[in-house]
Amino acid sequence: MKVSDVDWKSWEPEELSTIMFVVEESRVLLIHKKRGLGAGKINGPGGKIEKGETPIQCAVRETNEELHINPLNIRAAGELFFQAEDMPKIHGFVFVASGFEGTPTETDEAIPEWFEIDNLPFSRMWDDDRLWLGEILRGQSVKGWFTFEEEKLLDYSVEFYN
């Protein structure tokens, strides 16, 4: 399925979610996800937005739950839209933090791992991450539309802005 096959104006997500990337100098704190959607992959901490919660509140809560840290100096870095027949349709909100309080700690959900921004582990991440993650870690913002099947990227459209 191509991105152009989806009527994005009437498209309704089944889930609203967030993802947080904590940056420190030339590196980013990612997680090795232990369970749930994307288990086994490397990603940023994040998850489903709960009723009454704003995207930024969710991103902070999920980072606290998954890594036992409190992200600081947070900026909204974009929105991602995922269409798949075999996974939930997701509208994701992306955030980048330039600091944190606490010590990144392994939890039931995640193992923390630091990576150099110039050497991200794309072979262990979702296919779409290579299309936008480096740019947002360097200060850009993104709006992206993606179609997937069986965790494989079929098509995409990505826009960057300041």
C-alpha positions as CSV (number, residue, x, y, z in Angstrom):
1,M,0.0,0.0,0.0
2,K,1.3,3.4,-1.0
3,V,1.0,6.5,1.2
4,S,-1.1,8.1,-1.6
5,D,-3.6,5.3,-1.3
6,V,-4.6,6.4,2.1
7,D,-7.2,9.2,2.6
8,W,-5.3,11.0,5.3
9,K,-7.9,13.7,5.6
10,S,-10.5,11.2,6.9
11,W,-8.0,8.8,8.4
12,E,-8.6,8.0,12.1
13,P,-5.8,6.6,14.3
14,E,-6.6,3.7,16.6
15,E,-3.9,4.9,19.0
16,L,-2.3,8.2,20.0
17,S,1.2,7.7,21.2
18,T,4.5,9.4,22.0
19,I,8.2,8.9,21.6
20,M,11.0,10.7,23.5
21,F,14.6,11.0,22.5
22,V,17.0,12.2,25.3
23,V,20.1,13.8,23.8
24,E,23.3,14.5,25.7
25,E,26.1,16.1,23.6
26,S,26.7,13.9,20.6
27,R,24.7,10.9,21.8
28,V,21.1,9.8,22.4
29,L,19.6,7.5,25.0
30,L,17.5,4.8,23.3
31,I,15.9,1.7,24.7
32,H,16.0,-2.0,23.8
33,K,12.3,-2.7,24.0
34,K,11.5,-5.9,26.0
35,R,7.7,-6.2,25.4
36,G,4.8,-4.9,23.4
37,L,4.7,-3.5,19.9
38,G,8.3,-3.4,18.6
39,A,9.6,-5.8,21.2
40,G,13.3,-6.6,20.4
41,K,13.8,-3.3,18.5
42,I,15.8,-0.3,19.5
43,N,13.7,2.9,19.9
44,G,13.0,5.9,22.2
45,P,10.9,5.5,25.3
46,G,7.2,6.1,24.7
47,G,3.7,4.7,24.6
48,K,0.0,5.3,24.4
49,I,-1.5,8.6,25.5
50,E,-4.0,8.0,28.3
51,K,-7.4,9.7,28.6
52,G,-7.0,13.3,29.8
53,E,-3.2,13.3,29.2
54,T,-1.5,15.7,26.8
55,P,1.2,14.3,24.4
56,I,4.0,15.9,26.4
57,Q,2.6,14.6,29.7
58,C,2.5,11.1,28.2
59,A,6.1,11.3,26.8
60,V,7.4,12.4,30.3
61,R,5.4,9.7,32.1
62,E,6.5,6.9,29.7
63,T,10.2,8.0,30.0
64,N,9.8,7.9,33.8
65,E,8.2,4.4,33.7
66,E,10.6,2.9,31.1
67,L,13.9,4.4,32.3
68,H,13.3,5.9,35.7
69,I,14.5,9.3,34.5
70,N,12.8,12.7,34.1
71,P,13.5,14.4,30.7
72,L,14.3,18.1,30.7
73,N,14.3,20.9,28.2
74,I,11.8,19.2,26.0
75,R,10.8,20.3,22.6
76,A,8.0,19.0,20.3
77,A,9.8,17.6,17.3
78,G,7.0,16.5,15.0
79,E,4.2,14.1,14.3
80,L,4.2,10.7,12.6
81,F,1.2,8.8,11.0
82,F,1.4,5.0,10.6
83,Q,-1.1,3.0,8.5
84,A,-0.9,-0.8,8.6
85,E,-3.4,-3.6,8.0
86,D,-1.8,-5.9,10.6
87,M,-1.0,-3.3,13.4
88,P,-2.9,-0.5,15.0
89,K,-3.1,2.8,13.0
90,I,-1.0,5.2,15.1
91,H,-0.7,9.0,15.3
92,G,2.6,9.6,17.1
93,F,4.0,12.7,18.7
94,V,7.8,13.1,18.7
95,F,9.8,14.9,21.5
96,V,13.4,15.6,22.1
97,A,14.9,16.4,25.5
98,S,18.3,18.0,25.9
99,G,18.8,16.8,29.5
100,F,17.5,14.6,32.2
101,E,17.4,14.0,36.0
102,G,18.1,10.5,37.5
103,T,20.0,7.5,36.4
104,P,18.8,5.5,33.3
105,T,17.8,2.1,34.7
106,E,16.6,-1.1,33.2
107,T,12.9,-1.9,33.8
108,D,10.5,-4.7,32.8
109,E,9.9,-2.8,29.6
110,A,13.2,-1.5,28.5
111,I,17.0,-1.7,28.6
112,P,18.7,1.8,28.3
113,E,21.5,2.1,25.7
114,W,23.4,5.2,24.6
115,F,24.3,5.6,20.9
116,E,26.3,8.2,19.1
117,I,24.0,10.3,16.9
118,D,26.3,9.8,13.9
119,N,26.1,6.0,14.5
120,L,22.5,5.0,15.1
121,P,21.6,1.3,15.1
122,F,19.1,1.5,12.2
123,S,19.4,-2.2,11.4
124,R,17.8,-2.9,14.9
125,M,15.2,-0.1,14.6
126,W,11.9,0.4,12.8
127,D,12.4,0.9,9.1
128,D,11.1,4.4,9.1
129,D,13.5,5.7,11.7
130,R,16.4,6.0,9.2
131,L,14.3,8.5,7.3
132,W,13.8,11.1,10.0
133,L,15.5,10.4,13.3
134,G,19.0,11.8,12.6
135,E,17.4,15.1,11.4
136,I,15.3,15.6,14.5
137,L,18.2,14.8,16.7
138,R,20.1,17.7,15.0
139,G,17.3,20.2,15.6
140,Q,14.8,19.7,12.7
141,S,11.1,18.8,13.2
142,V,9.3,16.2,11.1
143,K,5.9,15.4,9.8
144,G,5.8,11.9,8.3
145,W,3.3,9.4,6.8
146,F,4.2,5.7,6.6
147,T,2.5,2.5,5.4
148,F,3.7,-0.8,6.9
149,E,2.9,-4.5,6.5
150,E,4.4,-7.2,8.8
151,E,6.7,-4.6,10.3
152,K,8.2,-3.8,6.9
153,L,8.0,-0.2,5.5
154,L,6.1,-0.2,2.2
155,D,6.0,3.6,1.4
156,Y,6.5,7.0,3.1
157,S,6.3,10.7,2.7
158,V,8.4,12.9,5.0
159,E,8.6,16.7,5.5
160,F,11.1,18.6,7.6
161,Y,10.8,22.0,9.1
162,N,12.4,24.3,11.7
